[in-house]
Amino acid sequence: MKILIAEDDDGSARIITQALKIISQEVIRVTNGTEAVEACHNNPDIDLVLMDIQMPEMDGYEATRQIRQFNTSVIIIAQTAYAAPGNLENTLLAGCNDYIAKPIRRDKLLELIQKYFKNH
């Protein structure tokens, strides 16, 4: 699997990358929404995007909307520390497939990914 992590926090990105090592041969990391859109455009073979919602330059909602304009099949899972009511609905409306709350637990993340990639 080729995975893009859009995450501006170094600590969170390290934790996620470590959790993904058992399922991914290639992990790309970007730190803002603009870079996420660019990475998806330049790497159409990305299987999964873990999209932080609160990022500088362009938030995860807008980045997801832009990615969906040229890639409707990539799985995008939103991640946010702000577990407010309506977050799931907002992420789905933006084009995300699913949502995970921070702090991310490895077992929950892998379980969520398994839901979309049963054969990987």
C-alpha positions as CSV (number, residue, x, y, z in Angstrom):
1,M,0.0,0.0,0.0
2,K,1.0,3.5,-0.7
3,I,-0.1,5.9,2.0
4,L,-0.1,9.7,2.2
5,I,-0.1,11.2,5.7
6,A,-1.2,14.9,5.7
7,E,-0.2,15.9,9.3
8,D,1.4,19.1,10.5
9,D,2.3,17.7,13.9
10,D,5.6,15.8,13.9
11,G,4.8,13.7,16.9
12,S,1.4,12.6,15.5
13,A,3.0,11.9,12.1
14,R,5.7,9.7,13.8
15,I,3.1,7.7,15.7
16,I,1.0,7.1,12.5
17,T,4.0,6.2,10.4
18,Q,5.2,3.7,13.0
19,A,1.7,2.1,13.1
20,L,1.6,1.8,9.3
21,K,4.9,0.1,8.8
22,I,3.4,-3.3,9.0
23,I,0.9,-2.6,6.1
24,S,2.7,-0.1,3.9
25,Q,5.8,-0.2,1.8
26,E,5.7,3.5,1.1
27,V,4.5,6.4,3.3
28,I,4.6,10.0,2.0
29,R,4.3,12.8,4.5
30,V,3.1,16.3,3.9
31,T,2.5,19.1,6.4
32,N,-0.4,21.1,4.9
33,G,-3.4,20.8,2.7
34,T,-1.8,22.4,-0.4
35,E,1.0,19.8,-0.3
36,A,-1.6,17.0,0.2
37,V,-3.4,18.0,-3.0
38,E,-0.1,18.2,-4.8
39,A,1.1,14.8,-3.6
40,C,-2.2,13.2,-4.7
41,H,-1.9,14.8,-8.1
42,N,1.7,13.7,-8.5
43,N,1.1,10.2,-7.1
44,P,-2.2,8.9,-8.6
45,D,-1.3,5.4,-7.2
46,I,-1.8,6.5,-3.6
47,D,-4.2,4.0,-1.9
48,L,-4.9,5.8,1.3
49,V,-4.8,9.4,2.6
50,L,-4.8,10.1,6.3
51,M,-6.0,13.7,6.3
52,D,-5.5,16.0,9.3
53,I,-8.4,18.4,9.4
54,Q,-6.6,21.3,11.1
55,M,-3.5,22.2,9.0
56,P,-1.9,25.5,7.9
57,E,-2.3,27.0,4.4
58,M,-5.3,24.8,3.5
59,D,-7.4,22.7,5.9
60,G,-8.2,19.0,5.4
61,Y,-11.8,19.7,4.3
62,E,-10.7,21.9,1.4
63,A,-7.8,19.6,0.5
64,T,-10.2,16.7,0.4
65,R,-12.6,18.6,-1.8
66,Q,-9.8,19.5,-4.2
67,I,-8.5,15.9,-4.3
68,R,-12.0,14.6,-5.1
69,Q,-12.1,16.8,-8.2
70,F,-9.5,14.6,-9.9
71,N,-9.4,11.4,-7.7
72,T,-12.7,9.9,-6.6
73,S,-11.4,6.4,-5.7
74,V,-8.6,7.1,-3.2
75,I,-9.7,6.3,0.4
76,I,-9.5,9.4,2.6
77,I,-9.7,9.1,6.3
78,A,-10.0,12.3,8.2
79,Q,-8.2,12.7,11.5
80,T,-8.8,15.4,14.1
81,A,-8.3,16.1,17.7
82,Y,-11.5,18.1,17.7
83,A,-14.2,15.4,18.3
84,A,-17.0,17.9,18.2
85,P,-20.6,17.0,17.1
86,G,-20.9,17.3,13.4
87,N,-17.2,16.4,12.6
88,L,-18.1,13.1,11.1
89,E,-20.8,14.7,9.0
90,N,-18.5,17.5,7.9
91,T,-15.8,15.1,6.9
92,L,-18.2,13.0,4.9
93,L,-19.6,16.1,3.1
94,A,-16.1,17.2,2.2
95,G,-15.5,13.8,0.5
96,C,-13.8,11.7,3.2
97,N,-14.6,8.1,3.4
98,D,-14.3,7.9,7.2
99,Y,-13.0,9.7,10.3
100,I,-10.8,8.8,13.3
101,A,-10.3,10.9,16.4
102,K,-7.0,11.8,17.9
103,P,-5.1,10.7,19.8
104,I,-5.0,7.9,17.3
105,R,-4.7,4.4,18.7
106,R,-2.8,1.9,16.5
107,D,-5.4,-0.9,16.9
108,K,-8.3,1.5,16.0
109,L,-6.4,2.9,13.0
110,L,-5.5,-0.5,11.6
111,E,-9.0,-1.8,12.2
112,L,-10.4,1.2,10.2
113,I,-7.9,0.7,7.4
114,Q,-8.8,-3.0,7.3
115,K,-12.4,-2.0,6.7
116,Y,-11.4,-0.5,3.3
117,F,-8.5,-2.8,2.4
118,K,-9.6,-6.3,3.4
119,N,-7.3,-8.0,0.8
120,H,-4.1,-6.1,1.7
